[in-house]
Amino acid sequence: MIHFLLVCLLLSIPTNDQVFQMQFDVTTITQQASSSFQIQVDEAGKIKEIPGKESELPKPTTKKYSKSVLVGKDFFEIVTPDSRTRYDMIKNQVIGIVPEKKEYSQTSVQALVLFRGMELQNRQYLSTILNEALKDKTRKSEVNRTEDPRDLEATFGILIKDLPRAEPAETHQKQATTFHIDNKVKVEYTPSGDKVPPEFQAAFRLWLTHTASIHPAIRNRILDKQFVPRHLKWKTQSGAGYEEHDWKLIKVSLAQVDPFSVPAGFRLLVDDKDPVSVMLSKASDRIRKHQRMTPPEIEAAMKKAVEAGRPLDAFLLAINDGLSYSDSQAAQNLRKLNVFQSENEQLKSFTQTFGNRKSEKESIEILEKIDRTGLNYGYVLETQLGGMKMQNASGEAKGHYLKAIEANPHLTGAYVDLGKVLQSMYRTPDAWKCWELARQIDPKHGMVLGVLKLEKQLFEMHPEFFLSKMENR
């Protein structure tokens, strides 16, 4: 037994709690751009810039701090004096803890990768129209407001589709290597004498991929060497300015760590002024406590509504059931209730909003005019209004879905559509939380299938950001 323990020690065979630990001194220098501007599109669709006030470049700010990186087999953690962040690559969860405030945050890896892809496309588009708007204009600012595609690839760690691939060139000076693409995107790398143990290499790659804004082609060159960087320096350029990053390795070791958990008494970080954030903080508990109506209960409630002269309420109850559960009898129940359309003007008006029988504007007016007095399921109208206003830039759809979810926390379809609205607002962490809640209620629901499809696309398009695959979820 003693001989076995000695062999394990000599070979550094990790236990479940053993990690590969790296300690760095980090310096970050941030330089902001000097001017503000707006872009407008005239009636003919022509893009024009409205210049803002040109000012002197603000002084760069410098931040220095220590950082420890703990790399396990299927996770990595980043520990700074102010926070501790765990990337669980099996559950695809990111949990951040702020001890001083006794708060924690939680999001998904999928949400972070989705944002990268969306923001990359957005910045590409903005840069294109800026270049068009700024033709024949001179700028005094030392910081270019347009963005080079290679800089964007570095910032988001994703290669741009249809952009010709560039192989990094290398220059060497003693032990240091400078990688550069088009003599513009540069990374200075000096390897240490420490190689990453094989059992930790997958999570090591994920750590560098998620946390260092280095061009993917250069990042892969560094990772292929399998050495811990003794010195890593790069610059992130954007239209808003630039950041210089300088990491210096202090120490490498194998360490034992306690199992990760959020300390008791820590509060989930919630923006109390944001209705979405408040809803999401309470949703899981409300979903667990909510009791589903049985088919006989639904049938009895519909019969009671019809007998009381409220066939619309019975109709809304059937829709409510279909929006919530994949095994509902909504289709059959709606067919039974169709006979009441000719007898009830309110129900007839409501069904006129389906399909293309009315314009979107007319349908919204009809739904907003429906008298909800006596309707127990009037909140279902909010889901209909939300669906019609999803493309509205004012964000009205969000409020409609929140009202519906407040009334019935089991509205699977409302969570899915609210997630789509939040995604369009670039609030991908909140969007993904909505989709996870929908899966919590009914993972087989037809509206959840679109989320699964999006998730599969993320795994296939950006495998470098994931450890676990779809079939392992």
C-alpha positions as CSV (number, residue, x, y, z in Angstrom):
1,M,0.0,0.0,0.0
2,I,2.8,2.4,0.9
3,H,4.6,1.5,-2.3
4,F,1.4,2.3,-4.3
5,L,1.1,5.7,-2.6
6,L,4.8,6.6,-3.3
7,V,4.3,5.7,-7.0
8,C,1.2,7.9,-7.2
9,L,3.1,10.7,-5.6
10,L,6.1,10.4,-7.9
11,L,3.9,10.2,-11.0
12,S,1.7,13.0,-9.8
13,I,-1.4,11.0,-10.5
14,P,-4.3,13.4,-9.6
15,T,-7.1,12.6,-7.3
16,N,-10.6,14.0,-7.8
17,D,-9.6,17.1,-5.8
18,Q,-6.2,17.7,-7.4
19,V,-5.7,20.6,-9.7
20,F,-2.9,22.1,-11.8
21,Q,-2.4,25.6,-10.3
22,M,-0.8,28.6,-12.0
23,Q,-0.2,31.9,-10.3
24,F,0.2,35.1,-12.4
25,D,0.9,38.8,-11.9
26,V,-1.4,40.6,-14.3
27,T,-1.3,44.1,-15.7
28,T,-4.0,45.6,-17.8
29,I,-3.8,49.0,-19.5
30,T,-7.0,50.4,-20.9
31,Q,-7.1,53.3,-23.4
32,Q,-10.5,54.7,-24.4
33,A,-11.3,56.4,-27.7
34,S,-11.6,60.2,-27.8
35,S,-14.8,60.9,-29.6
36,S,-18.5,60.0,-29.7
37,F,-20.7,59.7,-32.7
38,Q,-24.0,58.5,-34.0
39,I,-25.0,56.7,-37.2
40,Q,-28.4,57.4,-38.8
41,V,-30.1,56.0,-41.9
42,D,-32.0,58.4,-44.1
43,E,-35.3,57.6,-45.8
44,A,-33.5,56.3,-48.9
45,G,-31.6,53.9,-46.7
46,K,-28.3,55.7,-47.0
47,I,-26.0,55.6,-44.0
48,K,-24.7,58.9,-42.6
49,E,-22.6,59.7,-39.6
50,I,-23.4,62.5,-37.1
51,P,-20.0,63.4,-35.7
52,G,-19.7,63.8,-32.0
53,K,-17.3,66.1,-30.2
54,E,-13.7,65.4,-30.8
55,S,-11.7,65.5,-27.6
56,E,-8.2,64.7,-26.3
57,L,-7.5,61.1,-25.6
58,P,-8.2,60.3,-22.0
59,K,-5.4,59.1,-19.9
60,P,-5.0,55.3,-20.0
61,T,-5.9,53.4,-16.8
62,T,-3.7,50.7,-15.4
63,K,-4.8,47.8,-13.2
64,K,-2.5,45.4,-11.5
65,Y,-3.5,42.3,-9.6
66,S,-2.6,38.7,-8.9
67,K,-4.5,35.8,-10.4
68,S,-4.5,32.1,-9.7
69,V,-5.8,29.6,-12.2
70,L,-6.9,26.2,-11.0
71,V,-7.2,23.6,-13.8
72,G,-8.9,20.3,-13.2
73,K,-9.9,17.5,-15.5
74,D,-13.2,19.0,-16.5
75,F,-13.2,22.4,-15.0
76,F,-11.1,25.5,-14.3
77,E,-11.3,28.3,-11.8
78,I,-10.0,31.8,-11.8
79,V,-9.3,33.3,-8.4
80,T,-8.4,37.0,-7.9
81,P,-8.3,39.0,-4.7
82,D,-11.9,40.1,-5.3
83,S,-13.6,37.0,-6.8
84,R,-13.6,33.3,-7.6
85,T,-15.1,32.0,-10.9
86,R,-15.7,28.3,-11.6
87,Y,-16.2,27.1,-15.2
88,D,-17.8,23.6,-14.9
89,M,-17.4,22.2,-18.4
90,I,-19.5,19.1,-17.7
91,K,-22.6,21.1,-16.6
92,N,-21.6,24.0,-18.9
93,Q,-22.1,26.4,-16.0
94,V,-20.2,29.5,-14.9
95,I,-20.5,30.5,-11.3
96,G,-18.9,33.7,-10.0
97,I,-18.5,34.4,-6.3
98,V,-17.8,37.8,-4.7
99,P,-16.9,37.0,-1.0
100,E,-16.8,40.7,0.1
101,K,-20.4,41.3,-1.0
102,K,-21.6,37.7,-0.2
103,E,-23.0,37.5,-3.7
104,Y,-22.8,35.0,-6.6
105,S,-23.8,35.0,-10.2
106,Q,-24.6,32.1,-12.5
107,T,-24.8,31.7,-16.3
108,S,-24.2,29.1,-18.9
109,V,-21.3,28.5,-21.2
110,Q,-23.8,28.4,-24.1
111,A,-25.0,31.9,-23.3
112,L,-21.4,33.3,-23.3
113,V,-20.6,31.6,-26.6
114,L,-23.9,32.7,-28.2
115,F,-23.1,36.3,-27.2
116,R,-19.6,36.1,-28.7
117,G,-21.0,35.0,-32.1
118,M,-23.8,37.6,-32.1
119,E,-21.6,40.5,-31.0
120,L,-18.9,39.5,-33.5
121,Q,-21.5,39.8,-36.3
122,N,-22.8,43.0,-34.9
123,R,-19.4,44.6,-34.8
124,Q,-18.6,43.4,-38.3
125,Y,-21.8,45.1,-39.5
126,L,-21.1,48.3,-37.6
127,S,-17.5,48.5,-38.8
128,T,-18.7,48.0,-42.4
129,I,-21.2,50.9,-42.3
130,L,-18.8,53.1,-40.4
131,N,-16.2,52.6,-43.2
132,E,-18.9,53.6,-45.6
133,A,-20.0,56.6,-43.6
134,L,-16.5,57.9,-43.0
135,K,-15.4,57.9,-46.6
136,D,-13.6,61.1,-47.6
137,K,-13.5,62.2,-44.0
138,T,-10.4,62.8,-41.9
139,R,-10.3,61.9,-38.3
140,K,-8.0,63.4,-35.7
141,S,-8.5,60.7,-33.2
142,E,-5.6,58.4,-32.5
143,V,-7.9,55.5,-31.9
144,N,-9.5,54.1,-35.1
145,R,-13.3,53.8,-34.6
146,T,-13.6,51.2,-37.3
147,E,-12.4,47.6,-36.5
148,D,-10.2,45.3,-38.5
149,P,-11.6,41.8,-39.0
150,R,-8.5,40.3,-37.5
151,D,-8.9,42.4,-34.4
152,L,-12.5,41.2,-34.1
153,E,-11.4,37.5,-34.5
154,A,-8.9,38.1,-31.6
155,T,-11.4,39.9,-29.4
156,F,-14.0,37.2,-29.6
157,G,-11.8,34.2,-30.2
158,I,-13.8,33.1,-33.2
159,L,-12.8,32.9,-36.9
160,I,-15.0,35.0,-39.2
161,K,-16.8,33.0,-41.8
162,D,-15.6,33.6,-45.4
163,L,-12.6,35.6,-44.2
164,P,-9.4,34.1,-45.7
165,R,-7.5,32.1,-43.1
166,A,-4.2,33.6,-42.0
167,E,-1.3,31.6,-40.7
168,P,0.6,33.5,-38.0
169,A,4.2,34.4,-38.7
170,E,6.8,34.1,-36.0
171,T,9.8,36.1,-34.9
172,H,12.2,34.9,-32.2
173,Q,14.3,36.7,-29.7
174,K,16.1,34.4,-27.2
175,Q,13.3,32.4,-25.6
176,A,10.5,34.7,-26.6
177,T,8.3,34.2,-29.7
178,T,6.2,37.0,-31.2
179,F,3.3,35.7,-33.3
180,H,1.8,38.2,-35.7
181,I,-0.9,38.2,-38.4
182,D,-0.5,40.8,-41.2
183,N,2.0,42.6,-38.9
184,K,-1.0,43.8,-36.9
185,V,-2.4,41.3,-34.5
186,K,0.6,40.5,-32.2
187,V,1.1,38.2,-29.2
188,E,4.3,37.9,-27.3
189,Y,4.8,34.5,-25.8
190,T,7.6,33.1,-23.6
191,P,7.2,29.4,-22.5
192,S,8.1,28.3,-19.0
193,G,9.9,25.0,-18.4
194,D,6.6,23.5,-17.2
195,K,4.4,21.4,-19.4
196,V,0.7,20.9,-18.7
197,P,0.1,17.4,-17.4
198,P,-1.9,15.3,-20.0
199,E,-4.9,14.9,-17.7
200,F,-5.3,18.6,-17.4
201,Q,-4.6,19.7,-21.0
202,A,-8.3,19.7,-22.1
203,A,-9.3,22.1,-19.4
204,F,-6.1,24.1,-19.9
205,R,-7.1,24.7,-23.5
206,L,-10.6,25.8,-22.4
207,W,-9.2,28.2,-19.9
208,L,-7.0,30.0,-22.4
209,T,-9.8,29.9,-25.0
210,H,-12.4,31.4,-22.7
211,T,-10.3,34.0,-20.9
212,A,-7.6,35.3,-23.2
213,S,-8.7,37.5,-26.1
214,I,-6.0,36.1,-28.5
215,H,-6.5,35.4,-32.1
216,P,-7.6,31.7,-32.5
217,A,-4.8,30.9,-34.9
218,I,-2.2,32.2,-32.5
219,R,-3.9,30.7,-29.5
220,N,-3.8,27.3,-31.1
221,R,-0.1,27.7,-31.8
222,I,0.6,28.4,-28.2
223,L,-1.7,25.6,-27.0
224,D,0.0,23.1,-29.3
225,K,3.3,23.7,-27.5
226,Q,1.7,22.5,-24.3
227,F,3.9,24.7,-22.1
228,V,2.6,27.0,-19.5
229,P,3.4,30.6,-20.6
230,R,6.0,32.3,-18.4
231,H,5.1,35.6,-20.1
232,L,2.1,36.3,-22.3
233,K,1.4,39.8,-23.6
234,W,-1.1,41.0,-26.2
235,K,-3.2,44.0,-27.2
236,T,-7.0,44.0,-27.9
237,Q,-7.9,46.7,-30.4
238,S,-11.5,47.9,-31.0
239,G,-13.4,51.0,-32.1
240,A,-13.8,52.0,-28.4
241,G,-10.1,52.0,-27.8
242,Y,-7.7,49.2,-26.8
243,E,-6.5,47.1,-23.9
244,E,-3.0,45.8,-23.3
245,H,-2.7,42.6,-21.3
246,D,0.5,41.4,-19.6
247,W,0.6,38.1,-17.7
248,K,3.7,37.0,-15.8
249,L,3.9,33.5,-14.3
250,I,4.9,33.4,-10.6
251,K,4.4,29.8,-9.7
252,V,3.2,26.4,-11.0
253,S,2.2,23.6,-8.7
254,L,-0.2,20.7,-8.1
255,A,-2.6,21.5,-5.4
256,Q,-5.5,20.0,-3.5
257,V,-8.8,21.9,-3.5
258,D,-12.0,21.6,-1.6
259,P,-15.1,20.7,-3.6
260,F,-16.6,23.9,-5.1
261,S,-19.9,25.2,-3.7
262,V,-21.6,28.6,-3.2
263,P,-21.1,29.5,0.5
264,A,-24.2,29.4,2.7
265,G,-25.9,32.8,3.0
266,F,-24.6,34.1,-0.3
267,R,-27.2,36.0,-2.4
268,L,-27.8,35.4,-6.0
269,L,-26.9,38.7,-7.8
270,V,-30.2,40.2,-8.9
271,D,-31.0,43.6,-10.4
272,D,-34.0,44.5,-8.3
273,K,-34.9,47.3,-10.7
274,D,-35.1,44.9,-13.7
275,P,-38.3,42.9,-14.0
276,V,-36.6,40.1,-16.0
277,S,-33.9,39.6,-13.4
278,V,-36.4,39.5,-10.6
279,M,-38.6,37.0,-12.4
280,L,-35.6,34.7,-13.2
281,S,-34.5,34.8,-9.6
282,K,-37.8,33.4,-8.4
283,A,-38.9,31.2,-11.4
284,S,-37.4,27.8,-10.4
285,D,-39.0,27.9,-7.0
286,R,-42.4,29.0,-8.5
287,I,-42.2,26.2,-11.2
288,R,-41.6,23.6,-8.5
289,K,-44.6,24.7,-6.4
290,H,-47.0,25.1,-9.3
291,Q,-49.6,22.4,-9.6
292,R,-50.6,21.2,-13.1
293,M,-54.3,20.8,-13.8
294,T,-55.4,17.3,-14.7
295,P,-57.3,16.6,-18.0
296,P,-60.6,16.1,-16.1
297,E,-60.0,19.4,-14.2
298,I,-59.4,21.2,-17.5
299,E,-62.5,19.7,-19.0
300,A,-64.6,20.7,-16.0
301,A,-63.2,24.2,-16.0
302,M,-63.9,24.6,-19.8
303,K,-67.5,23.3,-19.3
304,K,-68.0,25.7,-16.5
305,A,-66.7,28.7,-18.5
306,V,-69.0,27.8,-21.5
307,E,-72.0,27.4,-19.3
308,A,-71.3,30.8,-17.7
309,G,-71.2,32.4,-21.2
310,R,-67.5,32.7,-21.4
311,P,-66.4,30.4,-24.3
312,L,-63.3,32.6,-24.8
313,D,-62.1,31.7,-21.4
314,A,-62.5,28.1,-22.2
315,F,-60.6,28.6,-25.4
316,L,-57.8,30.4,-23.6
317,L,-57.5,27.6,-21.1
318,A,-57.0,25.1,-23.9
319,I,-54.3,27.3,-25.4
320,N,-52.7,27.7,-21.9
321,D,-52.5,23.9,-21.6
322,G,-50.9,23.6,-25.1
323,L,-48.4,26.4,-24.4
324,S,-47.3,24.6,-21.2
325,Y,-47.1,20.9,-21.9
326,S,-46.2,18.7,-24.9
327,D,-48.7,15.9,-23.8
328,S,-51.7,18.3,-23.5
329,Q,-55.0,17.7,-25.2
330,A,-55.2,21.3,-26.4
331,A,-55.8,20.5,-30.1
332,Q,-58.8,18.3,-29.3
333,N,-60.2,20.7,-26.9
334,L,-59.9,23.7,-29.3
335,R,-61.7,21.7,-32.0
336,K,-64.6,21.1,-29.6
337,L,-64.8,24.8,-28.8
338,N,-64.8,26.0,-32.4
339,V,-68.6,25.6,-32.6
340,F,-69.0,28.6,-30.2
341,Q,-67.3,31.1,-32.6
342,S,-70.6,31.8,-34.4
343,E,-72.4,32.3,-31.1
344,N,-69.9,34.5,-29.3
345,E,-68.6,37.7,-30.8
346,Q,-65.7,38.0,-28.3
347,L,-64.4,34.5,-29.3
348,K,-65.0,35.2,-33.0
349,S,-62.9,38.4,-32.8
350,F,-60.1,36.6,-31.0
351,T,-59.9,33.8,-33.5
352,Q,-59.7,36.5,-36.3
353,T,-56.2,37.3,-35.0
354,F,-54.9,33.9,-36.0
355,G,-53.1,33.3,-39.2
356,N,-53.1,36.1,-41.8
357,R,-56.8,36.9,-41.6
358,K,-56.0,40.3,-40.1
359,S,-53.0,42.6,-40.3
360,E,-50.7,42.6,-37.3
361,K,-51.8,46.1,-36.4
362,E,-55.5,45.1,-36.6
363,S,-54.8,42.0,-34.6
364,I,-53.1,43.9,-31.8
365,E,-56.0,46.4,-31.6
366,I,-58.5,43.5,-31.3
367,L,-56.5,41.8,-28.6
368,E,-56.0,45.0,-26.6
369,K,-59.8,45.8,-26.8
370,I,-60.9,42.4,-25.4
371,D,-62.7,42.9,-22.1
372,R,-60.9,40.7,-19.6
373,T,-63.5,41.1,-16.9
374,G,-64.4,37.6,-15.7
375,L,-61.6,35.9,-17.7
376,N,-59.6,33.6,-15.5
377,Y,-57.1,32.9,-18.3
378,G,-57.0,36.4,-19.8
379,Y,-53.2,36.3,-19.3
380,V,-52.9,34.0,-22.4
381,L,-53.8,37.1,-24.4
382,E,-50.4,38.5,-23.3
383,T,-48.6,35.7,-25.0
384,Q,-50.5,36.5,-28.2
385,L,-49.6,40.2,-27.9
386,G,-46.0,39.3,-27.2
387,G,-45.7,37.2,-30.3
388,M,-47.1,40.0,-32.5
389,K,-44.7,42.6,-31.0
390,M,-41.5,40.5,-30.9
391,Q,-40.1,42.4,-33.8
392,N,-40.9,45.7,-32.2
393,A,-37.7,47.5,-31.2
394,S,-39.4,49.2,-28.2
395,G,-39.2,45.9,-26.3
396,E,-43.0,45.8,-25.5
397,A,-43.1,42.1,-26.1
398,K,-40.9,41.5,-23.0
399,G,-43.6,43.1,-20.7
400,H,-46.4,40.9,-22.2
401,Y,-44.5,37.7,-21.6
402,L,-43.6,38.7,-18.0
403,K,-47.2,39.3,-17.2
404,A,-48.2,35.9,-18.6
405,I,-45.4,34.1,-16.7
406,E,-46.4,35.9,-13.5
407,A,-49.9,34.5,-13.8
408,N,-48.8,31.0,-14.8
409,P,-45.1,30.0,-14.1
410,H,-45.6,26.8,-16.3
411,L,-46.0,28.6,-19.6
412,T,-43.2,26.8,-21.4
413,G,-43.8,28.7,-24.7
414,A,-43.7,32.1,-23.0
415,Y,-40.3,31.3,-21.5
416,V,-39.0,30.3,-25.0
417,D,-40.4,33.4,-26.7
418,L,-39.2,35.7,-23.9
419,G,-35.7,34.2,-24.4
420,K,-35.9,35.1,-28.1
421,V,-36.8,38.7,-27.2
422,L,-33.9,38.9,-24.7
423,Q,-31.5,37.3,-27.3
424,S,-32.4,40.1,-29.7
425,M,-31.5,42.5,-27.0
426,Y,-28.1,40.8,-26.6
427,R,-29.0,39.6,-23.1
428,T,-27.9,36.1,-23.8
429,P,-27.4,35.0,-20.2
430,D,-31.0,35.9,-19.3
431,A,-32.2,34.4,-22.6
432,W,-30.5,31.1,-21.9
433,K,-31.9,31.1,-18.3
434,C,-35.4,31.4,-19.8
435,W,-34.7,28.5,-22.1
436,E,-33.4,26.4,-19.3
437,L,-36.6,27.1,-17.3
438,A,-38.6,26.0,-20.3
439,R,-36.7,22.7,-20.4
440,Q,-37.2,22.3,-16.7
441,I,-41.0,22.4,-17.2
442,D,-41.2,20.2,-20.3
443,P,-38.0,19.3,-22.3
444,K,-40.2,17.6,-25.0
445,H,-42.3,20.6,-25.8
446,G,-42.3,21.5,-29.4
447,M,-41.1,25.1,-28.7
448,V,-38.1,23.8,-26.8
449,L,-36.9,21.9,-29.8
450,G,-35.7,25.2,-31.3
451,V,-33.5,25.7,-28.3
452,L,-32.0,22.3,-28.6
453,K,-31.3,23.0,-32.3
454,L,-29.6,26.3,-31.4
455,E,-27.5,24.5,-28.7
456,K,-26.5,21.8,-31.2
457,Q,-25.4,24.5,-33.6
458,L,-23.2,26.1,-30.9
459,F,-21.5,22.8,-30.2
460,E,-20.9,22.2,-33.8
461,M,-19.8,25.7,-34.8
462,H,-17.6,26.4,-31.8
463,P,-16.4,23.1,-30.3
464,E,-13.3,24.8,-28.9
465,F,-15.4,26.4,-26.2
466,F,-16.9,23.1,-24.9
467,L,-15.8,19.9,-23.3
468,S,-19.0,18.0,-23.0
469,K,-21.1,17.1,-26.1
470,M,-24.8,17.2,-26.7
471,E,-25.2,13.4,-26.1
472,N,-23.7,13.8,-22.6
473,R,-26.2,16.4,-21.4
